[in-house]
Amino acid sequence: MTIPAKFKEYIWLVNTIRKARRISFAEIQEKWLDTDMSEGVELARSTFARHKDAIEDIFGIYILTHPIWQKALRQESRPMQHP
């Protein structure tokens, strides 16, 4: 049985944070770029936010973020408004 790519990303993120205990987004980004999953593409903050939410929904694991990050994540995840 193969694990879908998104689940691999979720598991990688949980394990990376668990091993580090405390880790910045820049450090996550650095570690992410070292994986084959990244294909050399940075992990966007909005993708991190979606992964964080999916991990909570699927696995019941809460990833706590610093309040400054939460503000940045909220701003990036706002829908674009058309004039």
N, C-alpha and C positions, 0 to 999 in steps of 0.2 A: 504494500500500500504506500503510495506516495503522499507526501504532505503538500497541500497547495502552497504556492509561493507566498501568499499573504500570511498564512499561518506561520510559515518559517520566519517571516519578518517579525511577527508578533512575538514568537518564542525567542528570537534573537534579542529583541528589545528588552523583554522581561529579564532574560539571563544577563544581559549587559548591565542593566540597572542593578539587579540583585547582587552581582559580583562586586560592583563598585560601591554599593550602598548609597553614596552621594556622587552625582555626576552632573556636569554641566551639559547644556545642549551642544556646545562646541566640542566637548569630549565625545559625546555620542556621535556627532557628525564625523569626527576623526576616525573613530572605530568603525562606523558604518562604511566609510570610504575604503577601508581595508578589507571589506568582505566582497565576495563575488556577487552577492545579491545587489549591490549598489550599481554595478556595471559602470562605475566611475561617476555616477550622478549623485549629487548631494541629497540628503534627506531634508526636504522642505519642512518648515515649522508646521505648516498646515497638514502635511502628511503625518508628522509626529502626533499632532492633535487627534487626527482620525484614528491612528493606530492606538493611541492612549484610550480613546473612547471604546474602540472595538475590544481591546484587552479587558477593559472593565466589564463590558457586556457579555463577552464570551467566557472569560475565565474568572470573573469576579475579583480581579486584581486591580487595586487602585494605585495609580502612579501619581504621587504627590509632586506638584511643581511649585516653584517659587512664585509668589504673587506677581513679580515683574513679568515672568514668563506667561502667566495666565492672561495678563493684559495683552501681551503681544500675540498670544494664540487667539484670543477673542477677536482682535483687530484683523488678523489675517483670515479668519474663517467667516467674516461677514460677507454676505452676498454682495456682488457688485450691483450698483444701482445705475440704471441707464437714465440719461437726461431726458 
